[in-house]
Amino acid sequence: MAQQELQVVFLNHRDALLRFLRSRGASENAEDILQDLWLRVVDMDDSAINTPLPYLYRAANNLMHDRFRMTQRARKRDNEWSETTHGTGGASDAPLPDRTLIARQQLAEIETQIGKEGPRVFQIFRRFRIDGISQRQIAEEMGISLSAVEKDLQKAYRAIAAWRERENGD
């Protein structure tokens, strides 16, 4: 490969490389990444590169990932610094009292709605969704088939969907 061939390939495919970076999520950083790639290409001995175009695409992709990681690290560092020096200002992460009350009321309504399907449906739903027990284990504990557990969960989900429709319809 001639000493300047990589630069020629870069210049001939610059627009395609730019579209590639933008399509991969570089957006407003695409031009900057391409400039960084150009600076590397100019200073590089390209005699060992047999396929320059795939090399350029790979290098552009790697630079984009490097920039993303650098941005993430900077953001994390800035957030940690901000928390260390300024703190949260006494703000709490707890929800506001009115939101807590509304959430409790909604939970009670949903539990009532599921309870209308029967105590077994409510118990299976609670064991599966709240306690995190597998459907198979619930079936074994209750002495019923796995199919019965699945059907009861479907009843519970339909009850929740009906409650949601009522809430959204109001």
Sequence and secondary structure as in RCSB ss.txt:
>XXXX:A:sequence
MAQQELQVVFLNHRDALLRFLRSRGASENAEDILQDLWLRVVDMDDSAINTPLPYLYRAANNLMHDRFRMTQRAR
KRDNEWSETTHGTGGASDAPLPDRTLIARQQLAEIETQIGKEGPRVFQIFRRFRIDGISQRQIAEEMGISLSAVE
KDLQKAYRAIAAWRERENGD
>XXXX:A:secstr
  TTHHHHHHHHTHHHHHHHHHHTT GGGHHHHHHHHHHHHHT   TT S HHHHHHHHHHHHHHHHHHHHHHHH
HHHHHHHHHHHTTTT   S  HHHHHHHHHHHHHHHHHHHTT HHHHHHHIIIIIS   HHHHHHHHT  HHHHH
HHHHHHHHHHHHHHHHHHH 
